[in-house]
Amino acid sequence: ADAAAGQAKAAVCAACHGQNGKAQIPTYPNLAGQNEQYLVMALKAYKNKERTGGQAVIMQGQAAALSDTDIANLAAYFSSLPAGG
Amino acid sequence: ADAAAGQAKAAVCAACHGQNGKAQIPTYPNLAGQNEQYLVMALKAYKNKERTGGQAVIMQGQAAALSDTDIANLAAYFSSLPAGG
């Protein structure tokens, strides 16, 4: 996976998840330093509409436009950020 | 919410999410320092079976036994842990 390509793709994520993967909005998760494989699974679950409830509909819409390569790159990028912010 | 009560309830979580909320298994998410309100939403979504796919069935089973108070306490506990580990 290509973390630099993920960073380029992540601009839209920052509105909710923060510029550095630390969410500014308390109902949204921090992504910085999260496990890469978990992030792939979560994005695919949103894309497949396997996650509903809460704010999931927002992520269903975001993930719908992502290819498997995009998802792998985004996961590589966010997992590479320091968890402590 | 009562983070100390959450810590007492969190013993079973450690097998997958780590003693300090840093998952040892890469398909599972770190919980340390995650946003409290997000953790509440996620646990309720699992309890309501609104999250499926991936490993969600495991968390559906775990969350089924949790009261709203348990969920609030667990979220308070894990959000209080340092994200950097």
N, CA and C atoms of all chains as a GROMACS GRO file, in nm:
protein
  510
    1ALA      N    1   0.085  -0.121   0.000
    1ALA     CA    2   0.000   0.000   0.000
    1ALA      C    3   0.088   0.125   0.000
    2ASP      N    4   0.034   0.232  -0.050
    2ASP     CA    5   0.111   0.356  -0.075
    2ASP      C    6   0.056   0.468   0.015
    3ALA      N    7   0.126   0.490   0.127
    3ALA     CA    8   0.078   0.587   0.225
    3ALA      C    9   0.075   0.728   0.167
    4ALA      N   10   0.167   0.760   0.076
    4ALA     CA   11   0.169   0.895   0.017
    4ALA      C   12   0.044   0.916  -0.070
    5ALA      N   13   0.008   0.813  -0.145
    5ALA     CA   14  -0.117   0.822  -0.224
    5ALA      C   15  -0.237   0.831  -0.131
    6GLY      N   16  -0.230   0.761  -0.019
    6GLY     CA   17  -0.337   0.770   0.079
    6GLY      C   18  -0.350   0.910   0.137
    7GLN      N   19  -0.238   0.972   0.164
    7GLN     CA   20  -0.240   1.109   0.216
    7GLN      C   21  -0.307   1.203   0.117
    8ALA      N   22  -0.275   1.187  -0.012
    8ALA     CA   23  -0.336   1.272  -0.114
    8ALA      C   24  -0.487   1.253  -0.118
    9LYS      N   25  -0.529   1.129  -0.098
    9LYS     CA   26  -0.672   1.095  -0.103
    9LYS      C   27  -0.744   1.137   0.025
   10ALA      N   28  -0.670   1.166   0.131
   10ALA     CA   29  -0.729   1.184   0.264
   10ALA      C   30  -0.776   1.326   0.290
   11ALA      N   31  -0.762   1.417   0.192
   11ALA     CA   32  -0.800   1.556   0.217
   11ALA      C   33  -0.945   1.566   0.264
   12VAL      N   34  -1.031   1.490   0.200
   12VAL     CA   35  -1.173   1.496   0.233
   12VAL      C   36  -1.202   1.440   0.373
   13CYS      N   37  -1.116   1.353   0.421
   13CYS     CA   38  -1.136   1.290   0.552
   13CYS      C   39  -1.117   1.390   0.667
   14ALA      N   40  -1.032   1.493   0.640
   14ALA     CA   41  -0.988   1.583   0.746
   14ALA      C   42  -1.102   1.664   0.807
   15ALA      N   43  -1.206   1.688   0.732
   15ALA     CA   44  -1.317   1.770   0.782
   15ALA      C   45  -1.374   1.711   0.911
   16CYS      N   46  -1.379   1.581   0.917
   16CYS     CA   47  -1.433   1.516   1.038
   16CYS      C   48  -1.323   1.451   1.123
   17HIS      N   49  -1.223   1.393   1.057
   17HIS     CA   50  -1.124   1.315   1.131
   17HIS      C   51  -0.997   1.393   1.162
   18GLY      N   52  -0.994   1.522   1.126
   18GLY     CA   53  -0.880   1.606   1.161
   18GLY      C   54  -0.767   1.598   1.059
   19GLN      N   55  -0.689   1.704   1.055
   19GLN     CA   56  -0.575   1.711   0.962
   19GLN      C   57  -0.472   1.604   0.993
   20ASN      N   58  -0.460   1.569   1.118
   20ASN     CA   59  -0.359   1.472   1.162
   20ASN      C   60  -0.422   1.341   1.210
   21GLY      N   61  -0.548   1.318   1.167
   21GLY     CA   62  -0.615   1.195   1.206
   21GLY      C   63  -0.669   1.196   1.347
   22LYS      N   64  -0.665   1.314   1.412
   22LYS     CA   65  -0.725   1.329   1.544
   22LYS      C   66  -0.856   1.406   1.524
   23ALA      N   67  -0.968   1.338   1.545
   23ALA     CA   68  -1.099   1.397   1.515
   23ALA      C   69  -1.125   1.519   1.602
   24GLN      N   70  -1.181   1.622   1.542
   24GLN     CA   71  -1.218   1.742   1.615
   24GLN      C   72  -1.358   1.729   1.673
   25ILE      N   73  -1.432   1.632   1.626
   25ILE     CA   74  -1.572   1.615   1.661
   25ILE      C   75  -1.583   1.486   1.743
   26PRO      N   76  -1.635   1.496   1.869
   26PRO     CA   77  -1.621   1.382   1.960
   26PRO      C   78  -1.700   1.257   1.922
   27THR      N   79  -1.796   1.272   1.831
   27THR     CA   80  -1.868   1.151   1.789
   27THR      C   81  -1.794   1.077   1.678
   28TYR      N   82  -1.684   1.134   1.627
   28TYR     CA   83  -1.608   1.068   1.522
   28TYR      C   84  -1.481   1.009   1.579
   29PRO      N   85  -1.435   0.898   1.523
   29PRO     CA   86  -1.314   0.834   1.578
   29PRO      C   87  -1.185   0.901   1.529
   30ASN      N   88  -1.086   0.902   1.618
   30ASN     CA   89  -0.948   0.926   1.577
   30ASN      C   90  -0.903   0.812   1.487
   31LEU      N   91  -0.825   0.844   1.386
   31LEU     CA   92  -0.771   0.742   1.295
   31LEU      C   93  -0.620   0.729   1.306
   32ALA      N   94  -0.554   0.830   1.362
   32ALA     CA   95  -0.408   0.832   1.369
   32ALA      C   96  -0.358   0.712   1.449
   33GLY      N   97  -0.268   0.635   1.389
   33GLY     CA   98  -0.207   0.522   1.458
   33GLY      C   99  -0.297   0.402   1.476
   34GLN      N  100  -0.414   0.408   1.414
   34GLN     CA  101  -0.503   0.291   1.422
   34GLN      C  102  -0.442   0.177   1.340
   35ASN      N  103  -0.476   0.054   1.374
   35ASN     CA  104  -0.419  -0.060   1.303
   35ASN      C  105  -0.464  -0.062   1.157
   36GLU      N  106  -0.367  -0.079   1.067
   36GLU     CA  107  -0.391  -0.073   0.923
   36GLU      C  108  -0.496  -0.175   0.878
   37GLN      N  109  -0.482  -0.298   0.923
   37GLN     CA  110  -0.576  -0.401   0.878
   37GLN      C  111  -0.717  -0.373   0.929
   38TYR      N  112  -0.726  -0.318   1.049
   38TYR     CA  113  -0.858  -0.282   1.101
   38TYR      C  114  -0.921  -0.171   1.016
   39LEU      N  115  -0.842  -0.072   0.978
   39LEU     CA  116  -0.896   0.038   0.897
   39LEU      C  117  -0.945  -0.014   0.762
   40VAL      N  118  -0.873  -0.107   0.702
   40VAL     CA  119  -0.919  -0.168   0.576
   40VAL      C  120  -1.054  -0.236   0.597
   41MET      N  121  -1.063  -0.316   0.704
   41MET     CA  122  -1.188  -0.387   0.731
   41MET      C  123  -1.303  -0.291   0.753
   42ALA      N  124  -1.277  -0.185   0.830
   42ALA     CA  125  -1.385  -0.090   0.862
   42ALA      C  126  -1.432  -0.018   0.736
   43LEU      N  127  -1.338   0.027   0.652
   43LEU     CA  128  -1.378   0.098   0.529
   43LEU      C  129  -1.456   0.006   0.437
   44LYS      N  130  -1.414  -0.119   0.426
   44LYS     CA  131  -1.488  -0.213   0.341
   44LYS      C  132  -1.627  -0.241   0.398
   45ALA      N  133  -1.637  -0.248   0.529
   45ALA     CA  134  -1.768  -0.270   0.591
   45ALA      C  135  -1.862  -0.153   0.564
   46TYR      N  136  -1.809  -0.030   0.569
   46TYR     CA  137  -1.893   0.085   0.534
   46TYR      C  138  -1.932   0.079   0.387
   47LYS      N  139  -1.835   0.051   0.301
   47LYS     CA  140  -1.861   0.046   0.157
   47LYS      C  141  -1.970  -0.057   0.126
   48ASN      N  142  -1.966  -0.170   0.196
   48ASN     CA  143  -2.064  -0.278   0.175
   48ASN      C  144  -2.193  -0.256   0.252
   49LYS      N  145  -2.204  -0.140   0.317
   49LYS     CA  146  -2.321  -0.107   0.398
   49LYS      C  147  -2.346  -0.212   0.508
   50GLU      N  148  -2.236  -0.268   0.559
   50GLU     CA  149  -2.245  -0.362   0.671
   50GLU      C  150  -2.239  -0.288   0.805
   51ARG      N  151  -2.206  -0.159   0.799
   51ARG     CA  152  -2.213  -0.076   0.919
   51ARG      C  153  -2.324   0.025   0.899
   52THR      N  154  -2.420   0.021   0.990
   52THR     CA  155  -2.532   0.114   0.987
   52THR      C  156  -2.547   0.174   1.127
   53GLY      N  157  -2.646   0.257   1.146
   53GLY     CA  158  -2.666   0.317   1.279
   53GLY      C  159  -2.568   0.429   1.304
   54GLY      N  160  -2.593   0.506   1.409
   54GLY     CA  161  -2.505   0.617   1.442
   54GLY      C  162  -2.486   0.706   1.320
   55GLN      N  163  -2.362   0.742   1.293
   55GLN     CA  164  -2.329   0.828   1.180
   55GLN      C  165  -2.283   0.746   1.060
   56ALA      N  166  -2.311   0.616   1.059
   56ALA     CA  167  -2.253   0.528   0.958
   56ALA      C  168  -2.292   0.567   0.816
   57VAL      N  169  -2.409   0.628   0.800
   57VAL     CA  170  -2.452   0.661   0.664
   57VAL      C  171  -2.356   0.760   0.598
   58ILE      N  172  -2.292   0.843   0.677
   58ILE     CA  173  -2.193   0.936   0.621
   58ILE      C  174  -2.076   0.857   0.562
   59MET      N  175  -2.028   0.761   0.637
   59MET     CA  176  -1.914   0.683   0.589
   59MET      C  177  -1.953   0.587   0.477
   60GLN      N  178  -2.077   0.542   0.477
   60GLN     CA  179  -2.122   0.461   0.362
   60GLN      C  180  -2.105   0.541   0.233
   61GLY      N  181  -2.145   0.669   0.238
   61GLY     CA  182  -2.134   0.754   0.119
   61GLY      C  183  -1.990   0.780   0.081
   62GLN      N  184  -1.906   0.807   0.181
   62GLN     CA  185  -1.764   0.834   0.152
   62GLN      C  186  -1.696   0.710   0.094
   63ALA      N  187  -1.724   0.596   0.153
   63ALA     CA  188  -1.653   0.474   0.113
   63ALA      C  189  -1.700   0.421  -0.022
   64ALA      N  190  -1.820   0.458  -0.060
   64ALA     CA  191  -1.874   0.407  -0.187
   64ALA      C  192  -1.785   0.444  -0.305
   65ALA      N  193  -1.718   0.558  -0.295
   65ALA     CA  194  -1.635   0.607  -0.406
   65ALA      C  195  -1.494   0.550  -0.403
   66LEU      N  196  -1.460   0.472  -0.304
   66LEU     CA  197  -1.322   0.426  -0.287
   66LEU      C  198  -1.301   0.288  -0.349
   67SER      N  199  -1.193   0.274  -0.425
   67SER     CA  200  -1.153   0.143  -0.475
   67SER      C  201  -1.080   0.067  -0.364
   68ASP      N  202  -1.057  -0.062  -0.386
   68ASP     CA  203  -0.980  -0.140  -0.289
   68ASP      C  204  -0.840  -0.081  -0.272
   69THR      N  205  -0.783  -0.030  -0.380
   69THR     CA  206  -0.650   0.032  -0.371
   69THR      C  207  -0.656   0.160  -0.289
   70ASP      N  208  -0.757   0.244  -0.314
   70ASP     CA  209  -0.775   0.364  -0.232
   70ASP      C  210  -0.783   0.327  -0.083
   71ILE      N  211  -0.861   0.226  -0.054
   71ILE     CA  212  -0.881   0.185   0.086
   71ILE      C  213  -0.749   0.140   0.147
   72ALA      N  214  -0.673   0.061   0.073
   72ALA     CA  215  -0.543   0.015   0.123
   72ALA      C  216  -0.449   0.133   0.148
   73ASN      N  217  -0.451   0.230   0.056
   73ASN     CA  218  -0.361   0.345   0.070
   73ASN      C  219  -0.402   0.435   0.186
   74LEU      N  220  -0.531   0.458   0.202
   74LEU     CA  221  -0.579   0.539   0.315
   74LEU      C  222  -0.545   0.472   0.448
   75ALA      N  223  -0.562   0.342   0.454
   75ALA     CA  224  -0.531   0.269   0.578
   75ALA      C  225  -0.382   0.279   0.608
   76ALA      N  226  -0.300   0.268   0.504
   76ALA     CA  227  -0.154   0.280   0.525
   76ALA      C  228  -0.119   0.419   0.576
   77TYR      N  229  -0.184   0.520   0.521
   77TYR     CA  230  -0.155   0.657   0.563
   77TYR      C  231  -0.196   0.681   0.708
   78PHE      N  232  -0.320   0.654   0.742
   78PHE     CA  233  -0.366   0.686   0.878
   78PHE      C  234  -0.296   0.601   0.984
   79SER      N  235  -0.266   0.477   0.951
   79SER     CA  236  -0.195   0.394   1.050
   79SER      C  237  -0.053   0.444   1.072
   80SER      N  238   0.001   0.517   0.976
   80SER     CA  239   0.139   0.567   0.988
   80SER      C  240   0.149   0.692   1.075
   81LEU      N  241   0.036   0.757   1.102
   81LEU     CA  242   0.039   0.880   1.182
   81LEU      C  243   0.055   0.847   1.330
   82PRO      N  244   0.122   0.933   1.407
   82PRO     CA  245   0.140   0.904   1.550
   82PRO      C  246   0.008   0.910   1.626
   83ALA      N  247  -0.020   0.804   1.702
   83ALA     CA  248  -0.148   0.794   1.773
   83ALA      C  249  -0.165   0.905   1.875
   84GLY      N  250  -0.056   0.949   1.932
   84GLY     CA  251  -0.066   1.051   2.035
   84GLY      C  252  -0.097   1.190   1.981
   85GLY      N  253  -0.097   1.205   1.850
   85GLY     CA  254  -0.127   1.334   1.787
   85GLY      C  255  -0.003   1.421   1.774
   86ALA      N  256  -2.010   0.924   3.371
   86ALA     CA  257  -1.961   0.785   3.356
   86ALA      C  258  -1.846   0.759   3.451
   87ASP      N  259  -1.827   0.632   3.483
   87ASP     CA  260  -1.733   0.592   3.588
   87ASP      C  261  -1.621   0.510   3.524
   88ALA      N  262  -1.507   0.575   3.500
   88ALA     CA  263  -1.396   0.508   3.432
   88ALA      C  264  -1.342   0.391   3.514
   89ALA      N  265  -1.346   0.402   3.647
   89ALA     CA  266  -1.294   0.293   3.730
   89ALA      C  267  -1.382   0.169   3.717
   90ALA      N  268  -1.513   0.190   3.712
   90ALA     CA  269  -1.605   0.078   3.689
   90ALA      C  270  -1.583   0.021   3.549
   91GLY      N  271  -1.555   0.108   3.454
   91GLY     CA  272  -1.525   0.061   3.319
   91GLY      C  273  -1.400  -0.025   3.315
   92GLN      N  274  -1.299   0.017   3.390
   92GLN     CA  275  -1.176  -0.062   3.394
   92GLN      C  276  -1.202  -0.202   3.449
   93ALA      N  277  -1.285  -0.209   3.554
   93ALA     CA  278  -1.317  -0.339   3.612
   93ALA      C  279  -1.390  -0.427   3.511
   94LYS      N  280  -1.475  -0.365   3.431
   94LYS     CA  281  -1.554  -0.439   3.331
   94LYS      C  282  -1.471  -0.476   3.209
   95ALA      N  283  -1.355  -0.411   3.192
   95ALA     CA  284  -1.278  -0.421   3.068
   95ALA      C  285  -1.186  -0.542   3.063
   96ALA      N  286  -1.184  -0.623   3.169
   96ALA     CA  287  -1.089  -0.735   3.170
   96ALA      C  288  -1.107  -0.823   3.046
   97VAL      N  289  -1.230  -0.849   3.010
   97VAL     CA  290  -1.257  -0.938   2.896
   97VAL      C  291  -1.216  -0.875   2.764
   98CYS      N  292  -1.210  -0.743   2.759
   98CYS     CA  293  -1.173  -0.673   2.635
   98CYS      C  294  -1.026  -0.692   2.600
   99ALA      N  295  -0.944  -0.714   2.706
   99ALA     CA  296  -0.799  -0.713   2.689
   99ALA      C  297  -0.748  -0.824   2.598
  100ALA      N  298  -0.822  -0.934   2.591
  100ALA     CA  299  -0.775  -1.046   2.509
  100ALA      C  300  -0.751  -1.004   2.365
  101CYS      N  301  -0.836  -0.916   2.315
  101CYS     CA  302  -0.820  -0.870   2.176
  101CYS      C  303  -0.768  -0.727   2.168
  102HIS      N  304  -0.810  -0.642   2.260
  102HIS     CA  305  -0.778  -0.499   2.249
  102HIS      C  306  -0.659  -0.459   2.336
  103GLY      N  307  -0.595  -0.557   2.402
  103GLY     CA  308  -0.474  -0.528   2.478
  103GLY      C  309  -0.503  -0.480   2.619
  104GLN      N  310  -0.406  -0.500   2.708
  104GLN     CA  311  -0.419  -0.460   2.848
  104GLN      C  312  -0.432  -0.309   2.860
  105ASN      N  313  -0.370  -0.238   2.768
  105ASN     CA  314  -0.368  -0.091   2.773
  105ASN      C  315  -0.447  -0.028   2.659
  106GLY      N  316  -0.537  -0.110   2.598
  106GLY     CA  317  -0.618  -0.058   2.489
  106GLY      C  318  -0.545  -0.049   2.356
  107LYS      N  319  -0.425  -0.107   2.352
  107LYS     CA  320  -0.350  -0.117   2.225
  107LYS      C  321  -0.361  -0.261   2.178
  108ALA      N  322  -0.436  -0.283   2.070
  108ALA     CA  323  -0.465  -0.418   2.025
  108ALA      C  324  -0.337  -0.491   1.986
  109GLN      N  325  -0.329  -0.618   2.026
  109GLN     CA  326  -0.215  -0.701   1.987
  109GLN      C  327  -0.240  -0.766   1.852
  110ILE      N  328  -0.362  -0.764   1.805
  110ILE     CA  329  -0.403  -0.836   1.684
  110ILE      C  330  -0.439  -0.730   1.581
  111PRO      N  331  -0.372  -0.731   1.464
  111PRO     CA  332  -0.382  -0.616   1.374
  111PRO      C  333  -0.520  -0.595   1.310
  112THR      N  334  -0.605  -0.697   1.315
  112THR     CA  335  -0.739  -0.676   1.260
  112THR      C  336  -0.833  -0.610   1.362
  113TYR      N  337  -0.786  -0.591   1.484
  113TYR     CA  338  -0.869  -0.529   1.588
  113TYR      C  339  -0.824  -0.386   1.612
  114PRO      N  340  -0.915  -0.299   1.647
  114PRO     CA  341  -0.877  -0.158   1.668
  114PRO      C  342  -0.817  -0.133   1.807
  115ASN      N  343  -0.721  -0.040   1.809
  115ASN     CA  344  -0.680   0.021   1.934
  115ASN      C  345  -0.797   0.101   1.990
  116LEU      N  346  -0.812   0.098   2.122
  116LEU     CA  347  -0.918   0.175   2.187
  116LEU      C  348  -0.863   0.288   2.273
  117ALA      N  349  -0.736   0.280   2.308
  117ALA     CA  350  -0.675   0.379   2.399
  117ALA      C  351  -0.684   0.519   2.340
  118GLY      N  352  -0.740   0.610   2.415
  118GLY     CA  353  -0.747   0.749   2.371
  118GLY      C  354  -0.849   0.776   2.262
  119GLN      N  355  -0.928   0.676   2.230
  119GLN     CA  356  -1.034   0.699   2.131
  119GLN      C  357  -1.141   0.790   2.193
  120ASN      N  358  -1.212   0.862   2.109
  120ASN     CA  359  -1.313   0.956   2.159
  120ASN      C  360  -1.427   0.882   2.231
  121GLU      N  361  -1.459   0.931   2.350
  121GLU     CA  362  -1.557   0.864   2.435
  121GLU      C  363  -1.693   0.850   2.367
  122GLN      N  364  -1.740   0.958   2.307
  122GLN     CA  365  -1.874   0.951   2.244
  122GLN      C  366  -1.875   0.856   2.126
  123TYR      N  367  -1.763   0.848   2.054
  123TYR     CA  368  -1.756   0.752   1.944
  123TYR      C  369  -1.762   0.610   1.997
  124LEU      N  370  -1.691   0.582   2.105
  124LEU     CA  371  -1.691   0.447   2.162
  124LEU      C  372  -1.831   0.407   2.207
  125VAL      N  373  -1.904   0.501   2.266
  125VAL     CA  374  -2.043   0.472   2.305
  125VAL      C  375  -2.126   0.435   2.182
  126MET      N  376  -2.113   0.517   2.078
  126MET     CA  377  -2.190   0.491   1.954
  126MET      C  378  -2.154   0.356   1.894
  127ALA      N  379  -2.025   0.325   1.892
  127ALA     CA  380  -1.981   0.200   1.830
  127ALA      C  381  -2.033   0.079   1.908
  128LEU      N  382  -2.022   0.086   2.041
  128LEU     CA  383  -2.069  -0.027   2.122
  128LEU      C  384  -2.220  -0.046   2.107
  129LYS      N  385  -2.294   0.064   2.104
  129LYS     CA  386  -2.439   0.051   2.086
  129LYS      C  387  -2.472  -0.004   1.947
  130ALA      N  388  -2.395   0.035   1.848
  130ALA     CA  389  -2.420  -0.017   1.712
  130ALA      C  390  -2.395  -0.167   1.707
  131TYR      N  391  -2.291  -0.214   1.776
  131TYR     CA  392  -2.268  -0.359   1.782
  131TYR      C  393  -2.382  -0.427   1.858
  132LYS      N  394  -2.419  -0.370   1.971
  132LYS     CA  395  -2.526  -0.430   2.051
  132LYS      C  396  -2.655  -0.442   1.971
  133ASN      N  397  -2.684  -0.340   1.890
  133ASN     CA  398  -2.805  -0.338   1.807
  133ASN      C  399  -2.788  -0.414   1.676
  134LYS      N  400  -2.672  -0.480   1.661
  134LYS     CA  401  -2.642  -0.556   1.538
  134LYS      C  402  -2.649  -0.467   1.414
  135GLU      N  403  -2.613  -0.341   1.432
  135GLU     CA  404  -2.605  -0.247   1.319
  135GLU      C  405  -2.468  -0.251   1.254
  136ARG      N  406  -2.374  -0.317   1.319
  136ARG     CA  407  -2.244  -0.341   1.256
  136ARG      C  408  -2.232  -0.490   1.230
  137THR      N  409  -2.211  -0.522   1.101
  137THR     CA  410  -2.195  -0.661   1.061
  137THR      C  411  -2.070  -0.667   0.974
  138GLY      N  412  -2.039  -0.784   0.922
  138GLY     CA  413  -1.922  -0.797   0.836
  138GLY      C  414  -1.795  -0.800   0.917
  139GLY      N  415  -1.684  -0.836   0.852
  139GLY     CA  416  -1.556  -0.842   0.921
  139GLY      C  417  -1.569  -0.928   1.047
  140GLN      N  418  -1.517  -0.880   1.156
  140GLN     CA  419  -1.520  -0.952   1.284
  140GLN      C  420  -1.635  -0.903   1.372
  141ALA      N  421  -1.732  -0.833   1.312
  141ALA     CA  422  -1.835  -0.766   1.392
  141ALA      C  423  -1.915  -0.862   1.478
  142VAL      N  424  -1.930  -0.987   1.432
  142VAL     CA  425  -2.012  -1.081   1.509
  142VAL      C  426  -1.954  -1.104   1.649
  143ILE      N  427  -1.822  -1.093   1.659
  143ILE     CA  428  -1.759  -1.109   1.791
  143ILE      C  429  -1.805  -0.997   1.884
  144MET      N  430  -1.803  -0.876   1.834
  144MET     CA  431  -1.843  -0.762   1.917
  144MET      C  432  -1.994  -0.758   1.939
  145GLN      N  433  -2.071  -0.808   1.846
  145GLN     CA  434  -2.216  -0.820   1.871
  145GLN      C  435  -2.240  -0.904   1.997
  146GLY      N  436  -2.166  -1.016   2.007
  146GLY     CA  437  -2.182  -1.104   2.122
  146GLY      C  438  -2.136  -1.038   2.251
  147GLN      N  439  -2.022  -0.969   2.244
  147GLN     CA  440  -1.970  -0.903   2.364
  147GLN      C  441  -2.064  -0.791   2.410
  148ALA      N  442  -2.113  -0.713   2.316
  148ALA     CA  443  -2.193  -0.596   2.352
  148ALA      C  444  -2.333  -0.634   2.399
  149ALA      N  445  -2.378  -0.751   2.359
  149ALA     CA  446  -2.514  -0.792   2.396
  149ALA      C  447  -2.533  -0.795   2.547
  150ALA      N  448  -2.426  -0.824   2.619
  150ALA     CA  449  -2.435  -0.838   2.764
  150ALA      C  450  -2.418  -0.705   2.837
  151LEU      N  451  -2.392  -0.598   2.766
  151LEU     CA  452  -2.360  -0.470   2.830
  151LEU      C  453  -2.484  -0.382   2.842
  152SER      N  454  -2.502  -0.326   2.960
  152SER     CA  455  -2.606  -0.224   2.981
  152SER      C  456  -2.558  -0.091   2.928
  153ASP      N  457  -2.648   0.005   2.918
  153ASP     CA  458  -2.608   0.139   2.876
  153ASP      C  459  -2.506   0.199   2.973
  154THR      N  460  -2.521   0.168   3.102
  154THR     CA  461  -2.424   0.216   3.201
  154THR      C  462  -2.288   0.151   3.180
  155ASP      N  463  -2.287   0.020   3.156
  155ASP     CA  464  -2.160  -0.048   3.127
  155ASP      C  465  -2.091   0.017   3.008
  156ILE      N  466  -2.169   0.043   2.903
  156ILE     CA  467  -2.113   0.102   2.780
  156ILE      C  468  -2.053   0.239   2.811
  157ALA      N  469  -2.125   0.319   2.886
  157ALA     CA  470  -2.074   0.452   2.921
  157ALA      C  471  -1.946   0.441   3.002
  158ASN      N  472  -1.942   0.346   3.095
  158ASN     CA  473  -1.823   0.332   3.180
  158ASN      C  474  -1.703   0.281   3.100
  159LEU      N  475  -1.726   0.185   3.012
  159LEU     CA  476  -1.617   0.133   2.928
  159LEU      C  477  -1.562   0.242   2.837
  160ALA      N  478  -1.651   0.322   2.780
  160ALA     CA  479  -1.606   0.431   2.692
  160ALA      C  480  -1.525   0.533   2.770
  161ALA      N  481  -1.569   0.563   2.893
  161ALA     CA  482  -1.494   0.657   2.977
  161ALA      C  483  -1.355   0.601   3.008
  162TYR      N  484  -1.347   0.472   3.035
  162TYR     CA  485  -1.218   0.410   3.067
  162TYR      C  486  -1.124   0.414   2.948
  163PHE      N  487  -1.167   0.361   2.834
  163PHE     CA  488  -1.074   0.350   2.721
  163PHE      C  489  -1.035   0.488   2.667
  164SER      N  490  -1.127   0.582   2.671
  164SER     CA  491  -1.091   0.716   2.622
  164SER      C  492  -0.990   0.783   2.714
  165SER      N  493  -0.985   0.738   2.839
  165SER     CA  494  -0.892   0.800   2.936
  165SER      C  495  -0.749   0.749   2.920
  166LEU      N  496  -0.730   0.639   2.849
  166LEU     CA  497  -0.596   0.582   2.835
  166LEU      C  498  -0.516   0.661   2.732
  167PRO      N  499  -0.384   0.671   2.748
  167PRO     CA  500  -0.305   0.748   2.652
  167PRO      C  501  -0.302   0.679   2.515
  168ALA      N  502  -0.331   0.758   2.410
  168ALA     CA  503  -0.341   0.701   2.276
  168ALA      C  504  -0.207   0.646   2.229
  169GLY      N  505  -0.099   0.706   2.272
  169GLY     CA  506   0.033   0.663   2.226
  169GLY      C  507   0.078   0.532   2.288
  170GLY      N  508   0.004   0.480   2.385
  170GLY     CA  509   0.040   0.354   2.449
  170GLY      C  510   0.137   0.376   2.564
   0.00000   0.00000   0.00000
